[in-house]
Amino acid sequence: MNVELLTDFLEMCLLINAGILLFTFLAMMVFKSFIVKQHGTIFGLSEHELQGRYFSYFAHFKVLIIVFNLTPYLALKIIA
């Protein structure tokens, strides 16, 4: 496996994961009341507790994208 192939792979991973993050964020903004109602019923959590969990999800997912996709991609772009 050469550096160019690995760079292309990480670029696609970055785009896919960023797309998933953007899609879930937009879905939360558009269908917030429906999603909160469903998750509240399923997990027995209040709206306030769910808001914290949603924020935590977005924060953790963003950090994982940066650490496992963006940083290696940029490192390979610099050395290539």
Backbone torsions as a table, in degrees:
resi	resn	phi	psi	omega
1	MET	NA	128.1	-179.9
2	ASN	-97.2	172.2	-175.5
3	VAL	-65.4	-38.1	-178.8
4	GLU	-64.2	-41.6	179.0
5	LEU	-64.7	-43.4	178.8
6	LEU	-66.0	-37.8	177.1
7	THR	-64.0	-44.0	177.5
8	ASP	-63.0	-40.1	178.2
9	PHE	-61.9	-47.3	-179.9
10	LEU	-65.7	-33.8	177.2
11	GLU	-63.9	-43.8	178.2
12	MET	-66.3	-40.2	176.5
13	CYS	-60.6	-42.6	179.4
14	LEU	-62.4	-44.9	179.8
15	LEU	-65.5	-42.0	179.8
16	ILE	-65.4	-47.6	-179.0
17	ASN	-66.5	-38.2	176.2
18	ALA	-65.6	-36.6	176.5
19	GLY	-64.6	-41.2	177.2
20	ILE	-63.4	-43.6	178.8
21	LEU	-62.0	-45.1	179.2
22	LEU	-64.4	-43.1	179.5
23	PHE	-61.6	-46.3	-179.5
24	THR	-66.6	-36.2	177.7
25	PHE	-64.4	-46.6	179.5
26	LEU	-64.8	-38.8	177.4
27	ALA	-63.2	-39.3	178.0
28	MET	-65.8	-36.2	-179.9
29	MET	-72.3	-38.9	-175.8
30	VAL	-80.9	-43.5	-174.5
31	PHE	-110.8	31.8	-173.3
32	LYS	-55.9	-49.5	-176.0
33	SER	-64.0	-41.1	179.2
34	PHE	-64.8	-45.5	-177.9
35	ILE	-65.8	-43.3	179.3
36	VAL	-63.2	-41.1	179.1
37	LYS	-62.8	-46.5	-179.1
38	GLN	-64.6	-48.5	-179.2
39	HIS	-66.5	-36.2	176.8
40	GLY	-61.8	-40.9	178.8
41	THR	-69.3	-44.5	-176.4
42	ILE	-68.2	-47.3	-172.8
43	PHE	-99.6	-6.3	178.8
44	GLY	67.4	37.1	-179.3
45	LEU	-111.8	153.0	177.0
46	SER	-79.3	167.2	179.2
47	GLU	-62.0	-37.9	179.9
48	HIS	-63.7	-43.4	178.5
49	GLU	-65.6	-39.4	179.4
50	LEU	-65.5	-38.2	178.8
51	GLN	-59.3	-42.1	177.3
52	GLY	-63.9	-39.6	179.3
53	ARG	-70.0	-36.9	176.3
54	TYR	-64.9	-43.8	178.8
55	PHE	-61.3	-43.0	179.0
56	SER	-62.5	-41.8	178.2
57	TYR	-59.0	-49.8	-178.5
58	PHE	-64.0	-40.7	-179.8
59	ALA	-65.1	-46.8	-179.3
60	HIS	-66.2	-41.6	-179.6
61	PHE	-64.4	-39.3	178.7
62	LYS	-64.7	-42.7	178.6
63	VAL	-63.5	-41.9	178.8
64	LEU	-63.3	-39.0	177.0
65	ILE	-62.9	-43.9	-179.4
66	ILE	-64.5	-46.5	-175.5
67	VAL	-70.8	-44.7	-172.1
68	PHE	-98.2	-13.0	179.3
69	ASN	-118.5	-56.2	-172.7
70	LEU	-69.8	-47.9	-177.0
71	THR	-62.0	-49.9	177.1
72	PRO	-63.6	-35.8	178.3
73	TYR	-61.2	-48.1	179.8
74	LEU	-65.3	-37.8	178.0
75	ALA	-62.6	-42.8	178.7
76	LEU	-69.2	-35.2	177.3
77	LYS	-65.0	-36.1	-179.2
78	ILE	-68.9	-43.1	-176.7
79	ILE	-81.0	-19.0	-176.7
80	ALA	-82.8	NA	NA
